[in-house]
């Protein structure tokens, strides 16, 4: 055997690795997969009955956590499912269906004053009873309250204490149950890759980039 071949071989005793006793601190030492192991806690598998009546596993990874676009998920949008008249504390006095509301030339929503007084009779009656109870010890005030019209009582419910005012002879302004945010803007534009197609972009006029460009309000996870 040549000297070169001898140098390439290792003695048998050099190929044996002595066992190393584990360190008493091994349990407390950091392992690169410890953090992943702690954070990943798979949920129990979900099964449903398939078309053949046998259990079929549901692939939960395909479900999106992005909520569907609606007035509930995008609170910037107004809720026009009903229109309301609120008192000075924000409590609803009476509500109306969209078909019962008229749109004024200036864009505001309104209801006939006579219709409002008729629908608000219950609330007006409760307010009149409260006012009479509070003024029971003052004869000069109780008479004025008892002789007050429903319209005058309604005005007192709407205005801050001590402020005078009167209802419009024909219309009363109402608001959607949740008005749209004053910064919320919808703008029609074109798709960047297809100018023939139109798109409505939802913008927040209060949110801008560092270059002062408006930022869209997209239906994406936050």
C-alpha positions as CSV (number, residue, x, y, z in Angstrom):
1,X,0.0,0.0,0.0
2,X,1.4,3.4,-0.9
3,X,2.0,6.2,1.5
4,X,-0.7,8.3,-0.2
5,X,-3.4,5.6,0.2
6,X,-2.3,5.2,3.9
7,X,-2.8,8.9,4.6
8,X,-6.4,8.8,3.2
9,X,-7.5,6.2,5.7
10,X,-8.5,6.9,9.3
11,X,-7.8,4.6,12.2
12,X,-10.9,2.8,13.6
13,X,-10.7,4.6,16.9
14,X,-10.9,8.0,15.2
15,X,-14.3,7.1,13.6
16,X,-16.1,6.6,16.9
17,X,-17.8,9.7,18.3
18,X,-18.0,9.7,22.0
19,X,-21.5,10.3,23.4
20,X,-22.0,13.8,24.9
21,X,-24.2,14.2,27.9
22,X,-27.0,16.7,27.3
23,X,-26.5,20.1,28.9
24,X,-28.8,20.7,31.9
25,X,-29.6,24.1,30.2
26,X,-30.8,22.4,27.0
27,X,-34.4,22.7,27.8
28,X,-34.1,26.5,28.3
29,X,-32.0,27.1,25.3
30,X,-33.6,28.8,22.3
31,X,-34.5,26.6,19.3
32,X,-35.1,28.3,15.9
33,X,-38.5,26.5,15.6
34,X,-39.8,27.2,19.1
35,X,-41.6,30.4,18.1
36,X,-43.3,28.8,15.1
37,X,-44.3,25.8,17.2
38,X,-45.9,28.1,19.8
39,X,-47.8,30.3,17.4
40,X,-49.1,27.6,15.1
41,X,-52.2,26.1,16.8
42,X,-54.3,24.3,14.2
43,X,-58.0,24.3,14.7
44,X,-60.0,21.1,14.7
45,X,-60.9,19.8,11.3
46,X,-64.4,20.6,10.1
47,X,-66.5,18.0,8.3
48,X,-69.7,18.3,6.4
49,X,-71.9,15.8,4.7
50,X,-71.0,15.5,1.0
51,X,-73.3,14.8,-1.9
52,X,-73.0,11.1,-1.3
53,X,-73.9,11.4,2.4
54,X,-70.3,10.7,3.6
55,X,-68.3,13.2,5.7
56,X,-66.2,15.5,3.7
57,X,-63.5,17.7,5.1
58,X,-63.8,21.5,4.6
59,X,-60.8,23.3,3.4
60,X,-60.7,26.2,5.7
61,X,-57.6,27.7,4.1
62,X,-59.6,28.7,1.1
63,X,-61.9,31.0,3.2
64,X,-61.1,34.7,3.0
65,X,-60.9,36.9,6.1
66,X,-61.8,39.9,3.9
67,X,-65.4,41.0,4.8
68,X,-67.8,41.5,1.9
69,X,-68.4,45.1,0.9
70,X,-71.4,46.4,2.8
71,X,-72.5,49.3,4.9
72,X,-71.6,47.2,8.0
73,X,-68.0,46.5,6.9
74,X,-67.3,49.9,5.4
75,X,-68.5,52.4,8.0
76,X,-67.7,55.4,5.8
77,X,-70.8,54.5,3.7
78,X,-74.1,55.9,4.8
79,X,-77.0,53.7,5.8
80,X,-80.1,54.8,3.9
81,X,-82.3,51.8,4.8
82,X,-84.4,54.3,6.9
83,X,-84.5,58.0,7.7
84,X,-84.9,59.3,11.2
85,X,-85.6,62.5,13.2
86,X,-83.5,62.7,16.4
87,X,-83.9,64.8,19.5
88,X,-81.2,66.9,20.9
89,X,-79.7,63.9,22.7
90,X,-79.5,61.8,19.5
91,X,-82.4,59.5,20.4
92,X,-84.7,58.6,17.5
93,X,-88.1,60.3,17.7
94,X,-89.6,58.8,14.6
95,X,-88.3,56.9,11.6
96,X,-89.5,56.7,7.9
97,X,-89.0,54.3,5.0
98,X,-87.0,55.6,2.1
99,X,-90.2,55.7,0.0
100,X,-91.8,58.1,2.5
101,X,-89.0,60.7,2.2
102,X,-88.7,63.4,-0.3
103,X,-85.4,64.9,-1.7
104,X,-85.2,68.7,-1.6
105,X,-83.5,70.7,-4.4
106,X,-80.5,71.3,-2.1
107,X,-80.0,67.6,-1.7
108,X,-81.4,67.2,1.8
109,X,-84.1,64.7,2.8
110,X,-87.4,66.0,4.1
111,X,-90.8,64.9,5.3
112,X,-94.1,66.8,5.3
113,X,-94.6,68.6,8.6
114,X,-98.1,67.2,9.0
115,X,-96.8,63.7,8.5
116,X,-94.1,64.2,11.0
117,X,-96.4,65.5,13.7
118,X,-98.8,62.6,13.1
119,X,-96.1,59.9,13.3
120,X,-94.4,61.6,16.3
121,X,-97.6,61.8,18.5
122,X,-96.5,59.1,20.9
123,X,-93.1,60.7,21.5
124,X,-94.7,64.2,21.8
125,X,-97.2,62.9,24.3
126,X,-94.4,61.4,26.5
127,X,-92.4,64.7,26.3
128,X,-95.5,66.7,27.2
129,X,-96.1,64.5,30.3
130,X,-92.5,64.9,31.4
131,X,-92.7,68.7,31.0
132,X,-96.0,68.9,32.9
133,X,-94.5,66.8,35.8
134,X,-91.5,69.0,36.1
135,X,-93.5,72.2,36.0
136,X,-96.3,71.0,38.3
137,X,-95.2,73.4,41.1
138,X,-95.3,76.4,38.8
139,X,-98.8,77.5,37.8
140,X,-97.5,80.1,35.4
141,X,-95.6,77.4,33.4
142,X,-98.0,74.5,33.6
143,X,-100.7,76.4,31.8
144,X,-98.4,77.3,29.0
145,X,-97.3,73.7,28.6
146,X,-100.8,72.4,28.6
147,X,-101.8,74.9,25.9
148,X,-98.7,74.2,23.8
149,X,-99.3,72.6,20.4
150,X,-97.6,69.4,19.3
151,X,-95.4,71.4,17.0
152,X,-94.2,73.5,19.8
153,X,-93.5,70.5,21.9
154,X,-91.6,68.9,19.1
155,X,-89.4,72.0,18.6
156,X,-88.5,71.8,22.3
157,X,-87.4,68.2,21.8
158,X,-85.2,69.1,18.8
159,X,-83.5,72.3,20.0
160,X,-81.0,72.7,22.9
161,X,-82.5,73.9,26.2
162,X,-83.3,77.6,26.2
163,X,-83.1,78.0,22.4
164,X,-86.2,79.3,20.5
165,X,-87.3,78.1,17.1
166,X,-90.2,77.0,15.0
167,X,-90.9,74.2,12.5
168,X,-91.1,74.9,8.8
169,X,-94.7,75.2,7.7
170,X,-94.4,72.5,5.1
171,X,-91.3,70.4,5.6
172,X,-89.1,68.8,8.4
173,X,-85.5,67.8,7.6
174,X,-84.6,64.1,8.3
175,X,-81.4,62.3,8.1
176,X,-80.4,58.7,7.2
177,X,-80.0,56.4,10.2
178,X,-76.3,56.6,9.6
179,X,-75.1,59.6,7.5
180,X,-72.1,59.0,5.2
181,X,-68.8,60.3,6.5
182,X,-68.2,63.8,5.3
183,X,-64.8,62.7,4.0
184,X,-66.2,59.8,2.0
185,X,-66.1,60.4,-1.8
186,X,-67.2,58.2,-4.7
187,X,-65.7,59.0,-8.1
188,X,-66.2,57.4,-11.5
189,X,-63.1,56.6,-13.4
190,X,-61.6,54.2,-15.9
191,X,-59.7,51.0,-15.4
192,X,-56.0,51.6,-15.8
193,X,-55.7,48.7,-18.4
194,X,-59.0,49.1,-20.1
195,X,-60.2,52.7,-20.6
196,X,-63.4,51.6,-22.2
197,X,-64.6,50.2,-18.8
198,X,-65.8,52.4,-16.0
199,X,-65.2,51.9,-12.3
200,X,-66.3,53.7,-9.2
201,X,-63.5,54.4,-6.8
202,X,-64.2,55.0,-3.1
203,X,-61.9,57.7,-1.7
204,X,-61.3,59.2,1.7
205,X,-60.5,62.9,1.3
206,X,-58.9,62.9,4.8
207,X,-56.4,60.1,3.9
208,X,-53.5,61.1,1.6
209,X,-50.1,59.7,0.8
210,X,-46.9,61.6,1.6
211,X,-47.2,63.0,-2.0
212,X,-50.7,64.4,-1.1
213,X,-52.4,61.8,-3.4
214,X,-55.8,60.6,-2.3
215,X,-55.9,57.0,-1.0
216,X,-58.8,54.7,-2.1
217,X,-61.0,52.9,0.4
218,X,-60.8,49.4,-0.9
219,X,-62.6,46.3,0.2
220,X,-59.5,44.7,1.7
221,X,-58.3,43.5,5.0
222,X,-56.9,46.1,7.4
